[in-house]
Amino acid sequence: MPLTEKQVQQLKNDLLEIKKELEGANDSFSTDYSESTGEISNGVDNHMADQAAQYEDRMKEQTFRQADQEKLQEVEEALDRIEEGTYGTCIDTGEDIPFERLEIVPYAKRTIAAQEKADEATNDNDQDYDQQFAETMERITDKDTLKEDTLTTRKLDKEQDAYK
């Protein structure tokens, strides 16, 4: 069943609220991040553990910021779909997305079944990548490969000899 105008307006307001929150979160991150970067980069003598903790905190913040940016993009795409008149319709199947789903995830662009299929495809791609990575690591750590005489191995051997 297609969404009513009242439902679309309610969901649009929800999307605008989410957008406002995400934009505010990104603004505060930029300020906090730029203030804290100076201490590590300006040569202040900190303990290595302090530097590692600050680095870890920055990586977490960066991950959260990236997730927020991706969510913000999805929200903006949903708002665009509202303007185009395609909001509430699955981008893969063309079926109506239930209002109950959109209440929970107003930026949803797929039905639950279509989203599960899309997630499976993504997981399959991730597994293919993991398998390729494992094969590459196995190949480059193979004893025969390690014994190869290359320009890089000769330079490394020369550097190592210099420190003896």
Secondary structure by P-SEA (a helix, b strand, c coil): ccccaaaaaaaaaaaaaaaaaaaaaaaaaaaaaaaaaaaaaacccccaaaaaaaaaaaaaaaaaaaaaaaaaaaaaaaaaaaaaccccccccccccccaaaaaacccccccaaaaaaaaaaaaaaaaaaaaaaaaaaaaaacccccccccaaaaaaaaaaaaac
